């Protein structure tokens, strides 16, 4: 059923093929407002200037036949029988020719509705919002908190939390947590711009502006749960909304795009919000499955590499800031911009550092963390190129997030849902998850072996430098070094220095196996038979190299350690830990 407003309300029951009026004139129909405007040379009537038109229309989502209308000349009518009878329910203090800009029929109570009105074209810029709870018999004005000169165009009710309202004004967006009794600004980073309409779509607030396009406030779950006591709590973990196993990225991103005001898709994963009364606390955020087993754990504390980077960056920033000031640059904004550009990770030379683990934020107030829905990644090493380390994406189901801060623990449940566009079955997803986990574990074993080899190589160099006489060590150390290098070269392409290098140098076992992960994970489906065939082909060879490494560490390393003991030099203990970054020499 469709409705269209003129000076009367029309209804169509055949998708617009024909229309029938179901009301009398629901406007003032004042002849003085119905003539043409403009002149004397030309008229300027474009239909936007006509009065006596139904400007706002709302059908109750709860009661069939309950319809509200509002005209652009200041009348509100309601029918409770599908248009057979209409009642003028205009508030007494709504002056004639006030534009009834929007009407919102409540989802929670049939007799409740909200209206936004404005009179800015009559030199009255005051805000007008009203609420009725008795089908329009009485109205309450609701503008407390909105500036006296910020007129309103639209008011919307949240479909989930009763009493949570949003209003669009000439300068932004406002929110009320108490059914309109008080309003607070929700502008955030929204420019000062007229907001003509609002809609709540699947938990997001969509804003239609006049001149600044569409804006979206992703995930209003915290607003739905926020109460006046929350800011006084030491910490509060909001219930996350359910997340879909979908990659929202939508294609490639280029640096030039950052210079243009383009919209960004929401982050991939489950968005977790929590409130902290005090900043800089130690925060731990765990992701658990339905049975309570920990899948991932994140902390606010930086890892050792991040901490070292921070110290280095602070030192470099101080030096460069001092240099710029000595050169005569005094503008602090310009200094910050120049220094920031020189510290970007993208500009760092070889070698690339392993990716830092995501950190749980710990600022005062509202914090947001995104779990990418994946199990732990495989390990990485300095300078690694062409190896995918992603862990498998979690299966659909119920999960938990656990916040630990200030000696207290907070837990909330949420669900991961399958992409609604997908036709995959639960059994197919389980098979895909199992195979991706096996790929991750195999890559992890190969990368760990490379790290172990480099650990032994670094120790070997150190021992040779410490030895006073290397003659007796030469034979055994050369054998060990050659065999370790041979195994490493089969596991990983050691000549790679950039992401262009794999075009020139053939991939090795770890790269080949990790390449399967991207293909298998690219769609919700059972892995193809060819993926299993390729895996078996390379996994068996990787296993052979791992066994060879075990033999070298058990035989050749023992011989080297015996020689080191004779030279009064500490023995080598193989560990899966990098001791030295790879040198930035040019690949041959």
Buried (B, 14 or more C-beta within 10 A) or exposed (E): EEBEBBBBBBBBEEEEEEBEEBBEBBBBBEEEBEEEEEEEEEEEEEEEEBBBBBBBBBBBEBEEEBBBBBBBBBBBBBBBEBBEEBEEBBBEEBEEBBBBBBBBBBBBBBBBBBBBBBBBEEEEBBBBBBBBBEBBEEBEBBBEBBBEEBBBBBBBBBBBBBEBBBBBBBBBBBBBBEBBBBBEBBBEEBEEBBBBBBEBEEBBBBBBBEEBEEBBBBBBBBBBBBEEEBEEEEBBBBBBBBBBBBBEEEEEEEEEEEEEEEEEEBBBBBBBBBBBBEEEBEBBBBBBBEEEEEBBBBBBEBEEBBEEBEEEEEEEBEEBBEEBEEEEEEEEEEBEEBBEEEBEEEEEEBBBBBEEBBBBBBEEEBBBBBBBBBBBBBBBBBBBBBBBBBBBBBBBEEBBBBBBBBEEEBEBEBBBEBBEEBEBEEEBBEBBBEBBEBBBEBBBBBBBBBBBBBBBBBBBBBBBEEBEEBEEBEEBBEBBBEBBEEBBBBBBBBBBBEEEBBEEBEBBBBBBBBBBBEBBBEEBBBBEEEBBEBBEEBBEBBBEBBEBBEEBBEEBBBBBBEBBEEBEBEBBEBEBEBBEBBEEEEEE
